[in-house]
Amino acid sequence: MTLARTKEFAIFQSMGMSRRKIFQMILWECLCYVLISSVIAVTVGCLYSLTILKMSIRQELLSTGWVMTYRFTLFPLPILVLVGLITAVLLAVFCFCRSEKKSVVERIRQMEM
């Protein structure tokens, strides 16, 4: 999505916005996406784990007599969120560097064609 906004960034730059501010905007946007999606994924995952999986384990235990233990742990979540944040930062840097290869005028004209 960031690469598709090349014309928008070129217009911002032509109006006087610095490259640093554009990069900060892209970076904060990517970080917000990661944090919001992490919160939603953790919430849905916890609810799923605590309700549906426990119910299915209980039904399996009652129907077959097979015993299975289940432990709910949040240990991998900080590691996965950190990996997501690092990926977002690297993606923001890549997209910004890729969109800045041409001059402002060339980027505006390229999208008009």
C-alpha positions as CSV (number, residue, x, y, z in Angstrom):
1,M,0.0,0.0,0.0
2,T,2.9,2.4,0.7
3,L,4.4,1.8,-2.7
4,A,1.1,2.7,-4.3
5,R,1.1,6.1,-2.5
6,T,4.2,7.3,-4.4
7,K,2.3,10.2,-5.9
8,E,0.9,11.2,-2.5
9,F,4.4,11.3,-1.0
10,A,5.7,13.3,-3.9
11,I,2.9,15.9,-3.5
12,F,3.7,16.2,0.2
13,Q,7.3,16.7,-0.6
14,S,6.5,19.3,-3.3
15,M,4.4,21.2,-0.7
16,G,7.4,21.4,1.7
17,M,7.2,18.3,3.8
18,S,10.7,16.9,4.6
19,R,11.8,13.4,3.8
20,R,12.2,12.8,7.5
21,K,8.6,13.7,8.2
22,I,7.3,11.5,5.4
23,F,9.5,8.6,6.7
24,Q,8.1,9.2,10.2
25,M,4.6,9.1,8.9
26,I,5.2,5.8,7.1
27,L,6.9,4.3,10.1
28,W,4.1,5.3,12.5
29,E,1.5,4.0,10.1
30,C,3.2,0.6,9.9
31,L,3.7,0.4,13.7
32,C,0.0,1.3,14.3
33,Y,-1.0,-1.5,11.9
34,V,1.2,-4.0,13.8
35,L,0.0,-3.0,17.2
36,I,-3.7,-2.9,16.3
37,S,-3.5,-6.3,14.5
38,S,-1.5,-7.7,17.5
39,V,-4.2,-6.6,20.0
40,I,-7.0,-8.0,17.9
41,A,-5.1,-11.3,17.3
42,V,-4.3,-11.8,20.9
43,T,-7.8,-11.0,22.0
44,V,-9.4,-13.4,19.5
45,G,-6.8,-16.0,20.2
46,C,-7.2,-15.9,23.9
47,L,-11.0,-16.1,23.7
48,Y,-10.8,-19.0,21.2
49,S,-8.3,-20.8,23.4
50,L,-10.1,-20.4,26.6
51,T,-13.6,-21.3,25.3
52,I,-13.7,-23.5,22.2
53,L,-10.5,-25.5,22.8
54,K,-11.3,-26.3,26.4
55,M,-14.9,-27.3,25.5
56,S,-13.6,-29.6,22.8
57,I,-11.1,-31.2,25.1
58,R,-13.8,-31.7,27.7
59,Q,-16.1,-33.4,25.1
60,E,-13.2,-35.6,24.0
61,L,-12.5,-36.6,27.6
62,L,-16.1,-37.5,28.3
63,S,-16.7,-39.4,25.0
64,T,-13.6,-41.5,24.8
65,G,-12.0,-41.4,28.3
66,W,-8.8,-40.2,26.7
67,V,-6.9,-37.7,28.9
68,M,-5.2,-34.7,27.5
69,T,-3.9,-31.7,29.4
70,Y,-4.0,-28.2,28.1
71,R,-2.0,-25.3,29.3
72,F,-2.7,-21.8,28.2
73,T,0.5,-19.7,27.9
74,L,1.2,-16.2,26.7
75,F,5.0,-16.7,26.6
76,P,5.4,-16.6,22.7
77,L,3.3,-13.5,22.3
78,P,5.9,-10.8,23.2
79,I,8.4,-12.5,20.9
80,L,5.9,-12.6,18.0
81,V,4.9,-9.0,18.6
82,L,8.6,-8.0,18.6
83,V,9.1,-9.8,15.3
84,G,6.1,-8.0,13.8
85,L,7.4,-4.7,14.9
86,I,10.9,-5.3,13.5
87,T,9.3,-6.5,10.2
88,A,7.1,-3.3,10.1
89,V,10.2,-1.1,10.6
90,L,12.1,-2.9,7.9
91,L,9.2,-2.8,5.5
92,A,8.8,1.0,6.1
93,V,12.5,1.6,5.4
94,F,12.3,-0.6,2.2
95,C,9.2,1.2,0.9
96,F,10.5,4.6,1.6
97,C,13.8,4.0,-0.1
98,R,12.1,2.4,-3.1
99,S,9.7,5.3,-3.5
100,E,12.5,7.9,-3.2
101,K,14.5,6.7,-6.2
102,K,13.1,9.3,-8.6
103,S,12.7,13.0,-8.3
104,V,9.5,14.6,-7.1
105,V,8.4,15.7,-10.6
106,E,9.1,12.3,-12.1
107,R,7.1,10.6,-9.4
108,I,4.1,12.9,-9.9
109,R,4.3,12.5,-13.7
110,Q,4.7,8.7,-13.6
111,M,1.4,8.2,-11.8
112,E,-0.5,10.5,-14.2
113,M,0.3,8.3,-17.3
